[in-house]
Amino acid sequence: MDSVPRAITSAIIKIVIWVIPVILLIKIMEKNSPFPYLGLCHNFRKGLKWTGWVSLVFISFFVVLNFIVLDNTIDFQLGFNEWLNIILLVGITEEIVFRGFLLKKLMDSFRFWIANTITSFLFVSIHFPIWIYKGLFEFPNILSSIISVFVMGIIFGFVYKKSNSLWSVIIIHSLYNLLASLFN
């Protein structure tokens, strides 16, 4: 199978495994409409304000870290699979599950910071198989990856709470993945 069909197959699998079950849970268990429940239908303007500020911080961080501290170069050679599955769909699928559904449900039972911490630990845990598969699960280097993903989960949850818009977090997550891919 060449790369475009493989990328499309991977995208379909992500949607089937991550998004469709959440939509069904919201419709059946919550007896609610999925898009408003997840925060995909409101506060878009407020979300854009948060998106702008957090994006500016991320871009500044990546530029300073990679160009000044690490003396890295930027690699614009991203393939179709990276654009579709890592930059576009990962932000959508992971944010629907972790911030749109899990964080929202946990906030029914816990204060925000406890719910956000639990969600962030779960967010870290889904990255373990990827790190193991890619041979990146080696100490002590894996600790920086775990801390980075945990902190990103905390930031994503905070932005979701403040903006009450899942779109803001989806855009920020996708931007983060784009920056990580460019400076990889």
Backbone torsions as a table, in degrees:
resi	resn	phi	psi	omega
1	MET	NA	127.3	-179.9
2	ASP	-78.0	177.2	-166.9
3	SER	-68.0	-37.0	-178.6
4	VAL	-67.4	-50.7	176.5
5	PRO	-60.5	-37.8	177.9
6	ARG	-62.7	-42.1	178.7
7	ALA	-64.4	-41.9	179.7
8	ILE	-67.3	-41.0	176.8
9	THR	-60.9	-44.6	178.2
10	SER	-61.3	-40.4	178.9
11	ALA	-63.3	-43.7	179.7
12	ILE	-63.7	-41.8	179.2
13	ILE	-62.2	-43.7	178.2
14	LYS	-57.9	-44.8	-178.7
15	ILE	-66.5	-43.2	-178.8
16	VAL	-66.0	-41.4	-176.0
17	ILE	-80.6	-36.1	-173.4
18	TRP	-99.4	-50.6	-169.2
19	VAL	-84.3	-47.7	-175.8
20	ILE	-60.1	-44.4	177.1
21	PRO	-60.0	-38.1	178.9
22	VAL	-65.4	-44.1	178.6
23	ILE	-60.4	-43.3	178.4
24	LEU	-64.6	-42.3	177.3
25	LEU	-59.5	-42.8	-179.4
26	ILE	-66.3	-43.7	-179.3
27	LYS	-68.2	-43.4	-173.7
28	ILE	-85.3	-52.9	-175.3
29	MET	-79.9	-42.7	-177.2
30	GLU	-88.0	-13.8	-176.5
31	LYS	48.2	51.4	-174.7
32	ASN	-136.1	163.4	175.3
33	SER	-82.3	126.7	-172.2
34	PRO	-59.9	-44.5	-173.4
35	PHE	-65.4	-47.6	175.2
36	PRO	-65.4	-38.8	-179.5
37	TYR	-58.2	-43.7	-177.4
38	LEU	-75.6	-14.8	-177.4
39	GLY	89.8	29.4	-178.5
40	LEU	-100.1	1.8	-175.7
41	CYS	-121.3	-0.1	-175.8
42	HIS	-144.8	166.1	177.6
43	ASN	58.1	32.2	-179.1
44	PHE	-62.5	-42.5	-179.4
45	ARG	-64.2	-45.5	177.1
46	LYS	-62.2	-39.3	177.8
47	GLY	-62.5	-37.3	179.0
48	LEU	-64.7	-35.6	177.2
49	LYS	-61.6	-48.4	178.3
50	TRP	-64.3	-40.3	178.5
51	THR	-58.5	-45.3	-178.9
52	GLY	-60.7	-48.6	-177.3
53	TRP	-67.1	-46.0	-178.9
54	VAL	-67.7	-37.5	177.2
55	SER	-62.1	-41.7	178.2
56	LEU	-60.7	-41.6	177.8
57	VAL	-64.5	-46.3	-179.6
58	PHE	-62.4	-46.5	179.9
59	ILE	-60.9	-45.3	178.7
60	SER	-60.4	-44.9	179.6
61	PHE	-59.9	-48.3	-178.6
62	PHE	-64.9	-39.8	179.8
63	VAL	-65.3	-49.2	-179.4
64	VAL	-63.4	-48.4	-178.2
65	LEU	-61.3	-48.4	-172.6
66	ASN	-82.6	-39.2	-177.5
67	PHE	-86.7	-37.3	-173.9
68	ILE	-96.0	-50.3	-175.3
69	VAL	-78.7	-52.0	-173.8
70	LEU	-94.0	-10.5	-179.0
71	ASP	55.6	41.0	178.6
72	ASN	-85.2	166.9	173.1
73	THR	-111.2	166.9	179.3
74	ILE	-99.4	140.4	-178.7
75	ASP	-118.3	107.8	-178.3
76	PHE	-86.8	5.4	-177.3
77	GLN	-84.5	70.1	178.2
78	LEU	-98.8	134.8	-179.6
79	GLY	-87.8	173.9	-179.5
80	PHE	-58.0	-42.9	-180.0
81	ASN	-60.7	-44.2	178.7
82	GLU	-62.0	-46.0	179.7
83	TRP	-61.6	-46.6	-175.7
84	LEU	-73.7	-52.7	-169.7
85	ASN	-91.6	-35.4	-176.7
86	ILE	-91.5	-42.6	-176.0
87	ILE	-86.6	-48.8	-176.0
88	LEU	-84.3	-60.3	-170.2
89	LEU	-75.7	-33.7	-179.6
90	VAL	-61.1	-43.3	177.9
91	GLY	-59.8	-42.2	-179.1
92	ILE	-69.9	-54.5	-173.9
93	THR	-66.0	-46.3	-178.5
94	GLU	-66.8	-38.0	-179.1
95	GLU	-72.3	-34.7	175.0
96	ILE	-60.2	-44.7	-178.0
97	VAL	-72.7	-53.4	-168.9
98	PHE	-81.9	-47.4	179.8
99	ARG	-91.3	-47.1	-176.2
100	GLY	-64.7	-38.2	-177.0
101	PHE	-108.0	-63.4	-173.2
102	LEU	-61.7	-48.9	-179.7
103	LEU	-61.3	-44.5	179.5
104	LYS	-60.1	-45.0	179.6
105	LYS	-66.6	-42.0	179.4
106	LEU	-65.0	-31.1	178.8
107	MET	-70.3	-13.7	172.5
108	ASP	-69.2	-26.7	-175.2
109	SER	-114.0	-21.0	-175.4
110	PHE	-129.8	160.0	171.1
111	ARG	-64.1	158.4	-174.2
112	PHE	-53.5	-49.5	-173.0
113	TRP	-66.3	-32.8	175.6
114	ILE	-69.6	-47.1	178.7
115	ALA	-60.1	-42.4	-179.1
116	ASN	-66.7	-37.5	178.3
117	THR	-66.3	-45.0	178.0
118	ILE	-60.5	-47.1	-179.9
119	THR	-61.3	-39.6	-179.5
120	SER	-67.2	-38.2	174.8
121	PHE	-64.0	-42.2	176.8
122	LEU	-63.3	-39.2	177.5
123	PHE	-60.1	-42.7	176.5
124	VAL	-61.9	-43.6	-173.9
125	SER	-61.9	-31.2	179.6
126	ILE	-72.6	-14.2	178.2
127	HIS	-84.9	-16.7	-178.9
128	PHE	-55.2	-49.7	-179.7
129	PRO	-58.9	-36.9	178.9
130	ILE	-65.2	-46.9	-179.9
131	TRP	-63.3	-40.8	178.8
132	ILE	-65.7	-47.3	-179.0
133	TYR	-59.3	-40.6	-178.5
134	LYS	-85.3	2.5	178.8
135	GLY	72.7	25.4	-177.1
136	LEU	-100.0	-0.7	-176.2
137	PHE	-88.2	67.5	-179.5
138	GLU	-126.9	133.3	178.3
139	PHE	-79.0	146.1	1.1
140	PRO	-90.9	-3.1	-175.2
141	ASN	-59.2	-32.9	-177.5
142	ILE	-65.6	-26.2	-179.8
143	LEU	-61.2	-39.8	178.7
144	SER	-66.7	-35.7	177.1
145	SER	-66.8	-43.6	179.4
146	ILE	-61.6	-46.9	-179.7
147	ILE	-63.6	-43.6	-180.0
148	SER	-60.5	-46.8	-178.5
149	VAL	-67.7	-38.2	177.3
150	PHE	-62.4	-47.5	178.9
151	VAL	-61.6	-40.8	177.6
152	MET	-61.6	-41.2	177.3
153	GLY	-60.5	-42.1	177.6
154	ILE	-62.6	-46.1	179.9
155	ILE	-63.2	-46.3	179.8
156	PHE	-59.3	-43.3	178.7
157	GLY	-63.7	-41.9	179.3
158	PHE	-62.8	-45.6	179.2
159	VAL	-63.6	-40.8	178.2
160	TYR	-60.7	-44.1	179.7
161	LYS	-64.9	-44.7	-176.9
162	LYS	-70.3	-38.3	-176.2
163	SER	-90.7	-23.6	-174.6
164	ASN	55.0	31.4	179.2
165	SER	-136.9	122.3	178.6
166	LEU	-70.8	-26.0	179.8
167	TRP	-59.7	-37.8	179.9
168	SER	-60.2	-43.4	-177.9
169	VAL	-72.3	-37.4	177.4
170	ILE	-60.4	-46.1	-179.1
171	ILE	-64.7	-44.4	-179.6
172	ILE	-64.5	-43.1	179.0
173	HIS	-61.2	-45.5	179.5
174	SER	-64.5	-40.2	176.7
175	LEU	-62.5	-44.2	178.0
176	TYR	-58.3	-45.7	178.2
177	ASN	-63.9	-37.8	176.5
178	LEU	-62.1	-48.4	-179.7
179	LEU	-62.1	-42.2	178.6
180	ALA	-63.4	-37.3	178.8
181	SER	-69.5	-41.1	-178.6
182	LEU	-67.1	-34.8	-176.9
183	PHE	-101.9	14.8	-178.4
184	ASN	-72.7	NA	NA
